[in-house]
Amino acid sequence: PRHVAGVVRDDQVRSRPPDAVVIYLRRLPSHGRETADYLQSTKATRSIPILFVDGEGEALAKTKARLPGALYVTPADLERELAQIHRSAPQV
């Protein structure tokens, strides 16, 4: 499976979309929301599942309000969710 970590490179994401994008809300939540907004606003990347991990309080509330279609998981559930996404991803 391909997952994006760190900076989103537009050309890489469009040419080889990942199965999912994992964003940790405890580390710069505003940057994670911006990344997710970008992915959701671009037709070529709109269908990539976005998983937010380990959020709480105001950062989590803001993110859920802004990106209700994303998945919100705990660190303990992350591996299981990624496996499920990978199983349902089209095989190339």
C-alpha positions in Angstrom: 0.0 0.0 0.0 1.1 3.6 -0.6 0.6 6.2 2.0 1.6 9.8 1.9 3.7 11.1 4.8 4.9 14.7 5.2 4.5 17.3 2.5 2.0 16.6 -0.2 3.6 16.9 -3.7 0.9 17.6 -6.2 2.5 15.8 -9.1 3.2 12.6 -7.1 -0.2 12.4 -5.6 -1.9 12.9 -9.0 0.4 10.4 -10.8 0.4 7.7 -8.1 -2.4 8.3 -5.6 -1.9 6.7 -2.2 -4.5 4.3 -0.8 -4.9 6.7 2.1 -3.5 9.8 3.8 -2.8 9.7 7.5 -2.7 13.0 9.4 -1.8 13.2 13.1 -3.8 16.0 14.7 -1.5 16.4 17.7 1.2 17.7 15.3 0.3 21.0 13.7 -3.5 20.4 13.3 -3.9 23.5 11.1 -1.4 22.1 8.6 -3.2 18.8 8.5 -6.5 20.5 7.9 -5.0 22.5 5.0 -3.6 19.3 3.5 -6.9 17.6 3.7 -8.7 20.7 2.3 -6.4 20.6 -0.7 -6.9 16.9 -1.3 -10.7 17.3 -1.0 -10.8 20.3 -3.3 -8.9 18.6 -6.2 -10.9 16.3 -8.4 -7.9 13.9 -9.0 -7.4 13.4 -5.2 -11.0 13.8 -3.8 -11.6 10.1 -3.5 -8.4 9.4 -1.4 -9.5 8.4 2.1 -8.2 10.8 4.8 -7.6 9.5 8.3 -7.1 11.9 11.2 -5.4 10.3 14.2 -5.1 11.2 17.8 -7.1 14.4 17.9 -8.9 15.8 20.9 -10.5 19.0 22.1 -10.7 22.1 19.9 -8.4 20.7 17.2 -10.7 17.7 16.7 -13.9 19.7 16.8 -12.6 22.2 14.2 -11.4 19.4 12.0 -14.7 17.4 12.2 -16.7 20.5 11.4 -14.5 21.3 8.4 -14.0 17.8 7.1 -17.0 15.6 8.1 -16.2 13.0 5.4 -12.8 12.1 6.8 -12.2 9.2 9.1 -11.3 9.8 12.8 -9.4 7.0 14.5 -7.3 6.4 17.6 -3.7 5.2 17.2 -4.8 1.8 18.4 -7.3 1.5 15.5 -5.1 3.0 12.7 -3.6 -0.2 11.5 -7.0 -2.0 11.3 -8.5 1.0 9.4 -5.6 1.1 6.9 -5.9 -2.6 6.3 -9.6 -2.2 5.6 -8.9 0.6 3.1 -6.2 -1.4 1.4 -8.5 -4.4 1.0 -11.2 -2.2 -0.6 -8.8 -0.2 -2.8 -8.8 -1.2 -6.5 -5.9 -3.3 -7.5 -3.7 -1.9 -10.2 
